[in-house]
Amino acid sequence: MKLRLSEDEMLALWRRRRGLEPLHNDCAVTRTDGIDIDAYLRDEMKGWYMNLLDIGEERMLSPRDIARLTAVRPVEAGVSRVALPDGCRRVLSVELTGFDSPAIVTTDVASPLVRAQGNPFARGARHRPVALVVSGGVMMLYTAPSAGVPRIERMMCVVEPDEGFYELDEAALSLIPGIEC
């Protein structure tokens, strides 16, 4: 089940996982020093969540179809540039209208697959387009030079949710680190 948790709801989960709740308040203790545990946990959970978005398994996330938020701009025959919207952390899949299969998505600019895209005869084709996601929120699409400018039909991405919210699959909650002894 996909969840959308507010920051306070996520903090409550983290407090329970870290053994800080439920509170046993059957006695009173007075302190005049200490650290802000909630601030510490908020920083820790934000870092954990960003890491989950960047490298977590797709089934643990809540990907979105952002095809309607993108525009394909031709660079040359068989090569197009797509500016990714703000907050897009990872492209999971790209389906192009009229193509036989989804694009092969990669981020490895040094791979033999990507190097082959420089050759119009070895470039991705109708049955095997290639999507190279490069830094700076840019994705390059490689298709056969005769294919024209492709149209993105579906593009599933990991996108940062609105500020103060966490979107993930319920199974990802098991990845929250517990008490370290």
Beta strands, then each sheet from edge to edge (+ up, - down):
strand 1: 2-6
strand 2: 64-65
strand 3: 72-76
strand 4: 79-83
strand 5: 88-96
strand 6: 104-106
strand 7: 130-134
strand 8: 138-142
strand 9: 152-159
strand 10: 165-169
sheet 1: 1+ 10-
sheet 2: 2+ 9- 5+
sheet 3: 3+ 4- 8+ 7- 6-
end
